Amino acid sequence: MDKPDFKNFASAAKAGIANFGTAAHKAIDLYREGGERLAAVAGERWDTAFRQSKKELDADTRKNAQHAREVFARYYERGLALSADGAVVAVDTLVGAWIAGIDRVGAYKHAKA
């Protein structure tokens, strides 16, 4: 029986890792898009509730409620961006490390041969 060819294995492993990276980036994009949609729906619901209760609130309470909405939205957007961007960095780091590991094993195998 023939020995497995490391170059073929390395090529297939790198392709699999690249596919993982692509799928992970798509999942991150979907997470980001879903988070943005959720924020839009929450903002619309807040605005609807605010309009309905606006008459019953004094000026300071209306001002504070509007400010709170802006602050909550800003923190949510920052948190979503931070978590999605962090996931991209993590995926890119893992994919790069895995490919570098395969390359190092190949270089070691080649030098040893």
N, C-alpha and C positions, 0 to 999 in steps of 0.2 A: 504494500500500500504506500502511496506517495505521501510525503510530508506535506502538511498544509502550507500554502504559500502565504507568507506574512504580508506581502504587498497587497494581495487580494483581500485578506482579512482587514488590513488597515484601511483600505479603500472603502470596503463595505461598512466598517465601523464608523468612519468619518461621515459617510453618507447618512447613516442612521442618526448620528449625533446632530448633523445639520438639520435633518428632518425634525428631530426633537426640538431644536432651537426655533425652527420656523413655526411649529405647532404651539410652542410656548409663547412666542410673540403674538400669535393670533389670539390665544387665550387672554393674554394681557390686554390686547386691544379691545376684546369683547368685554372684559372687566371694566375697562375705562369707559367704554361706550355705555354700558349698563349703569355705571355710577353716575354718568352725566344725565342719563334719562331719569334716574331716580331723583336726582337733584332738581330737575325741571318739574317733575310731578309734585315733589314736596313744595317747591316754590309756588306752584300754581295753587295748591291746596291752602298754603299759608295765606296767599293773597286773597283767595276767596273767603276764608274765615275772617281775615282782617277787614275786608269790605263789609261783610255782614255785621260785624260787631263795632265798626268804626263809630257809628252814631252814639254808642253807649260808653265810649271811652273819652276821657278828657284829653286835652292837647298833649300833656306830658306823657301820658301812657301811650298815645298813638306814636309819638316821636320815639319813645323807648322801644316800642314793638317793632317799628320800622328799622331802627338801628340794630336790634337783636337779629332780625331776619338777615340783614346785610352781613353781620358778623358771623352768624351760623353758616351762611352760604359760603363766605370766604374761607372759613376754617375747613368746611367740607371739601371745597374745591382743592385747597392746598393738601389736605390729607389724601384725597384721591390721587392727585398728581404725584405726591411723594411716594405713596405705596406702589403705584404703577411704574414709576420711574425706577424705584428700588428693585422691583421685580425684573425689569429689563436688565439692569446692571447684574443682578444675580444670575440670570439666564446666560447672558453674554460671558460672564466670568466662568461659569461652569462649562459651557460649551468650549470656550477657549482653553481651559485647563484640561479637559478631556482630550481634545485634539492634540494639545502639546504633549500630553502623556503618551499618546499613541506614537507621535513623532519621535519622542525620546526612546521609547522601546524599540522603534525601528532603527534608530541611529545606533543604539547599543547592540542590537542584533547584527547590524551591518558591520560594526567595528569588531565584533567578536568573531565574525565569520572569516 
